[in-house]
Every structure is written in structure tokens, then in C-alpha cells.
């Protein structure tokens, strides 16, 4: 964490602790009040969208990162964010070094009656691994199960309701999403593709696509560092030599290197597909966002297969 961000985070925590003390609020546990909705705070809206669908009318979900232009890596939390987390009964952070500010705020405001769910811990990916777990359909299923279990533990009176919501989300809400992932795997598994950064790697794995861009290049762009000259040369060769059938890039992180590669891919007749870091457009559900991207990827793969 950058020094300035650390100072601001500590200041935020101090402000909230003082506010809670002055108001006579306790951070000790407590159940869900009769007739109230379970307060849930998600660090990012891709997990928040799923949490809202799984909880239905019995939860109130607030996503801290809900602006398509915001970068969760560099987000600076506010006192309002800390207050939200302090009053939540379930928090959902991505983890894997992606949103450490969220976990720090939760740790600074402990509550024995609150469940703090960290996706990286749930799916077994530690710091240093690929943090983009919402692009892994198997991980999405696992997180859905864990959110449901958390709701049932925190609000056992409505346990059957949450079980029904889980079934609806998996078999109805996300049906087209899972179907498209399976379709791409059935039709295009093994197809060599390139990408701008590691955000696409979990989806490439799930669909069976052969992502041949050097992992070190993908990680460098994701982490905001300069890729090596050797990696740039490799990626340029893969594009100019048409070694890939499709190039996928994160349109919310189009560095000059990435923009040059997109231009080169188009010039060589290689179809280009886009993904984004967070829900796009603003207000879209997880499945609306992902289905739109998967359809564009499918179209690009079909075009690439013909060229």
C-alpha cells in the first residue's frame, strides 16, 4: 500500500471509531432485527450484484465500487465506507491483494455478529495469485454457495428462502452466462488467443481457450508496471504473425502498449473483443454484463475461425 493511502486509511478508521464511540454504538455482535433487512456491504459491484440477487427482499446490499470509471486497485476509502462496513452483518471483499482497503476497514471495526467473506480465501487463491476471480465461472459458483450459507447462518429464519434464491440465481438468472461459457468451450477449446492483461486468464481457462500471451506481460499490465522488452516483442510477433485468432483487452485499462496492440491486431485482421474490470454499463447486473461480453467474444471467435 502506498504511504499516502495508508495514512488516509488510518485516518478514516480513526474518524469512524470516534463516531461510533460518541454515538454509544457497540461493535459487538447482534442478530437481525425482526422485520429488517440484512445489511450487506460488497467492496465491488460484481459481487454486490450477486449478493443482492441471492438475498432478494431480505437483504439490503451496498456496493462501494459501483462506478465503471473507478479502479478498485487504487480506491481510497472514505469515512462513509468505513461506517457502512462497521454497520454491516455481511461484508464481501475480493481479496488476493485486489482490495486490501476493504479487509483493513473490516478488521478495524470488529463485530462478532458479522461475517466477513473474502473471495480469495473462499476459492483458495492467495495474494500473488490472479485476483480476478469473478471471471472464473467455477469460482462464481463457489462464492454463490458461500454467500447463501452466510445468509442462512445470519438469518436462519429465512433459510429456505435463501436456498430457493440460490437455485433461481444458478438455474435462471445465470443460465445464459453458464450456457455461453459451455458453448465457447465446446466450439473453440484450444483456439490460440491473446489478451492485454490477466483479467481474462480465468475466463480463458474456463472456456478452454489457449491464452498464449506471456503471463508476465499479462501481470505487468494488470499491476500497472512496464512489461519487459522481450514480452512486448513476443506479443507483437504473435499479432503480426497472426498466431492468435482473437485479441481480448480490458477497455478500462488501455495503456499505450495495449492501444498499439489493438491497432496492430485490427490492421492484421484479428478480431478484437473487450472486457471491463467492473459492471458496464452502470446499473447492469452481473449476468447482463458477462453475457454481453461473452456474446462479443463468441462473435470474435467465430470471425477469427473464418479468417
C-alpha positions in Angstrom: 0.0 0.0 0.0 1.3 3.5 -0.8 2.3 5.6 2.2 -0.3 8.3 1.5 -3.1 5.8 1.1 -2.0 4.1 4.4 -2.2 7.4 6.2 -5.6 8.2 4.8 -6.9 4.7 5.7 -5.8 5.1 9.3 -7.4 8.5 9.4 -10.7 7.1 8.1 -10.6 4.3 10.7 -10.0 6.8 13.5 -12.8 9.0 12.4 -15.3 6.1 12.3 -14.1 4.7 15.7 -14.7 8.1 17.3 -18.1 8.5 15.7 -19.2 5.1 16.9 -18.0 5.8 20.4 -19.7 9.2 20.6 -22.9 7.7 19.4 -22.7 4.9 22.0 -22.7 2.3 19.3 -21.3 -1.2 20.0 -19.3 -3.2 17.6 -20.2 -6.4 19.4 -22.4 -8.9 17.6 -26.2 -9.0 17.3 -28.9 -10.7 15.3 -31.1 -9.3 12.5 -33.9 -7.3 13.9 -37.4 -8.7 13.3 -38.8 -7.3 10.0 -35.5 -5.6 9.0 -33.3 -6.5 6.0 -29.8 -7.9 6.5 -27.3 -5.2 5.8 -24.6 -6.3 3.3 -21.6 -4.4 2.0 -19.7 -5.6 -1.0 -16.4 -3.9 -1.9 -17.2 -4.2 -5.6 -20.4 -4.3 -7.5 -19.8 -7.6 -9.4 -20.0 -9.4 -6.1 -22.7 -7.0 -4.8 -24.9 -7.8 -7.8 -24.8 -11.5 -7.0 -25.3 -10.9 -3.3 -28.4 -8.8 -4.0 -29.9 -11.4 -6.2 -29.2 -14.2 -3.7 -30.7 -12.2 -0.8 -33.8 -10.9 -2.6 -36.2 -9.0 -0.4 -34.5 -10.0 2.8 -31.2 -8.2 2.3 -30.0 -4.6 1.6 -26.8 -4.6 -0.4 -24.5 -1.6 -0.8 -21.6 -1.9 -3.3 -18.7 0.5 -2.5 -17.2 0.4 -6.0 -20.1 0.9 -8.4 -18.7 3.4 -10.9 -17.3 1.9 -14.1 -14.5 4.5 -14.1 -13.3 3.7 -10.6 -10.2 1.4 -10.2 -10.6 -0.9 -7.2 -6.8 -1.4 -7.1 -6.3 2.3 -6.2 -9.5 3.1 -4.5 -9.2 5.4 -1.5 -11.8 4.6 1.2 -13.9 7.2 2.9 -15.3 7.6 6.4 -18.7 6.7 4.9 -17.3 3.5 3.6 -15.9 2.6 7.0 -19.3 3.3 8.6 -21.1 1.1 6.1 -18.7 -1.8 6.9 -19.0 -1.2 10.6 -22.8 -1.5 10.5 -22.9 -4.5 8.1 -23.8 -8.0 9.0 -22.0 -9.4 5.9 -19.1 -7.9 4.1 -17.8 -9.3 0.8 -14.2 -8.4 -0.3 -12.4 -9.9 -3.3 -9.1 -10.3 -1.6 -5.9 -11.6 -3.3 -4.4 -8.1 -2.9 -7.1 -6.5 -5.0 -9.0 -4.5 -2.4 -6.9 -4.7 0.8 -8.5 -1.5 2.0 -11.8 -3.3 2.5 -10.4 -6.0 4.6 -8.5 -3.4 6.7 -11.6 -1.5 7.3 -13.4 -4.6 8.4 -10.6 -5.6 10.7 -10.6 -2.1 12.3 -14.3 -2.4 13.1 -14.6 -6.0 14.5 -18.1 -7.4 15.1 -18.6 -10.9 16.4 -22.0 -11.0 14.8 -20.7 -10.0 11.4 -19.4 -12.4 8.7 -16.5 -11.1 6.6 -16.3 -13.1 3.4 -13.1 -12.8 1.4 -13.4 -14.4 -2.0 -9.7 -15.3 -2.4 -9.9 -17.2 0.9 -13.1 -18.9 -0.2 -11.7 -20.2 -3.5 -8.1 -20.8 -2.2 -6.2 -18.1 -4.2 -3.6 -16.4 -2.1 -2.0 -12.9 -2.5 0.2 -13.1 -5.5 -2.3 -15.1 -7.5 -4.7 -13.8 -10.1 -7.2 -11.7 -8.2 -9.9 -11.5 -11.0 -11.9 -14.4 -9.5 -15.2 -13.0 -10.8 -14.0 -14.0 -14.3 -13.9 -17.7 -13.2 -17.3 -19.3 -13.6 -16.3 -22.2 -11.1 -15.3 -19.6 -8.6 -18.6 -17.7 -9.1 -20.5 -20.9 -8.2 -18.4 -21.3 -5.1 -18.9 -17.8 -4.0 -22.7 -18.1 -4.6 -22.7 -21.1 -2.3 -20.8 -19.3 0.4 -22.9 -16.1 0.3 -26.0 -18.3 0.6 -24.5 -20.2 3.6 -23.7 -16.8 5.2 -27.3 -15.6 4.8 -28.7 -18.8 6.3 -26.3 -18.5 9.3 -27.1 -14.8 9.9 -30.8 -15.1 9.2 -31.8 -18.7 9.9 -35.5 -17.8 10.0 -35.4 -17.4 6.2 -33.0 -20.2 5.4 -35.4 -21.9 2.9 -35.9 -18.6 1.2 -32.2 -18.2 0.6 -31.9 -21.8 -0.6 -34.6 -21.1 -3.2 -32.9 -17.8 -4.2 -29.7 -19.7 -4.8 -31.4 -22.2 -7.1 -33.1 -19.4 -9.0 -29.8 -17.5 -9.5 -27.9 -20.6 -10.7 -30.6 -22.1 -12.9 -32.4 -19.0 -14.2 -30.6 -15.7 -13.7 -27.2 -17.1 -14.7 -28.3 -19.8 -17.1 -27.3 -17.9 -20.2 -24.0 -17.0 -18.7 -23.1 -20.6 -17.9 -24.5 -21.8 -21.2 -22.3 -19.4 -23.2 -19.2 -20.5 -21.3 -20.0 -24.1 -22.1 -20.8 -23.2 -25.7 -17.4 -21.5 -26.2 -15.6 -24.4 -24.6 -17.4 -26.9 -26.9 -16.8 -25.0 -30.1 -13.5 -23.2 -29.6 -11.4 -25.0 -26.9 -7.8 -24.9 -27.9 -8.1 -21.8 -30.0 -5.0 -19.6 -29.6 -5.9 -16.2 -28.3 -4.1 -13.1 -26.9 -5.0 -10.7 -24.2 -3.9 -7.4 -22.7 -3.8 -8.5 -19.1 -4.5 -11.2 -16.5 -8.2 -10.3 -16.0 -9.0 -12.6 -19.0 -7.0 -15.6 -17.8 -9.6 -17.2 -15.5 -12.3 -17.0 -18.3 -9.8 -18.3 -20.9 -9.2 -21.3 -18.6 -12.9 -21.9 -18.1 -13.6 -21.8 -21.8 -10.6 -23.9 -22.8 -9.1 -21.1 -24.9 -5.3 -21.3 -25.3 -4.1 -17.9 -24.0 -0.6 -17.7 -25.4 0.3 -14.2 -24.3 3.2 -14.4 -21.8 1.9 -14.5 -18.2 4.5 -11.9 -17.2 3.1 -9.5 -19.7 -0.5 -10.0 -18.5 0.6 -9.5 -14.9 2.6 -6.4 -15.7 -0.3 -4.6 -17.4 -2.7 -5.7 -14.7 -0.4 -4.4 -12.0 0.4 -1.1 -13.7 4.1 -1.9 -14.3 6.1 -1.8 -17.6 6.2 -5.1 -19.4 9.7 -6.3 -20.5 11.0 -5.6 -23.9 11.2 -9.3 -24.5 7.5 -9.7 -23.6 6.5 -6.8 -25.9 8.4 -8.4 -28.7 6.7 -11.7 -28.2 3.2 -10.2 -28.1 4.0 -8.1 -31.2 5.2 -11.2 -33.0 2.0 -13.1 -32.1 -0.1 -10.4 -33.5 1.9 -9.6 -36.7 2.4 -13.3 -37.4 -1.4 -14.0 -36.8 -0.5 -16.6 -34.2 -3.7 -15.7 -32.4 -7.3 -15.8 -33.6 -8.7 -13.2 -31.2 -7.2 -10.4 -29.1 -9.0 -9.5 -25.8 -8.3 -6.3 -23.9 -9.6 -4.5 -20.9 -11.1 -1.3 -22.2 -10.9 0.3 -18.7 -7.1 -0.2 -18.7 -6.0 0.6 -22.2 -2.3 1.6 -21.8 -0.3 3.0 -24.8 1.2 -0.5 -25.2 -2.3 -2.1 -25.2 -3.7 0.6 -27.6 -0.8 -0.1 -30.0 -1.6 -3.9 -29.9 -5.3 -3.3 -30.5 -4.4 -1.2 -33.5 -2.0 -3.8 -34.8 -4.4 -6.6 -34.3 -7.1 -4.8 -36.3 -4.6 -4.0 -39.0 -3.8 -7.7 -39.3 -7.5 -8.7 -39.5 -7.5 -10.2 -36.0 -10.9 -9.7 -34.3 -10.8 -7.8 -31.1 -13.1 -8.3 -28.1 -13.3 -6.2 -24.9 -13.8 -6.9 -21.2 -14.1 -4.5 -18.3 -13.0 -4.5 -14.7 -16.4 -3.7 -13.2 -20.0 -3.8 -14.3 -20.6 -1.9 -17.5 -22.8 -0.1 -18.2 -23.5 1.3 -14.7 -26.6 -0.4 -13.2 -26.1 -3.6 -15.2 -26.5 -6.9 -13.3 -23.6 -9.4 -13.2 -25.2 -11.6 -15.8 -26.2 -8.8 -18.2 -22.6 -7.6 -18.1 -21.0 -11.0 -18.5 -23.4 -12.3 -21.1 -22.8 -9.2 -23.3 -19.1 -9.8 -23.1 -19.4 -13.5 -23.8 -21.5 -12.8 -26.8 -18.9 -10.4 -28.2 -16.2 -12.9 -27.5 -18.2 -15.7 -29.3 -18.7 -13.4 -32.3 -15.0 -12.6 -32.4 -14.0 -16.3 -32.2 -16.4 -17.1 -35.0 -14.9 -14.4 -37.2 -11.3 -15.4 -36.2 -12.0 -19.0 -37.1 -13.1 -18.0 -40.6 -10.0 -15.8 -41.2 
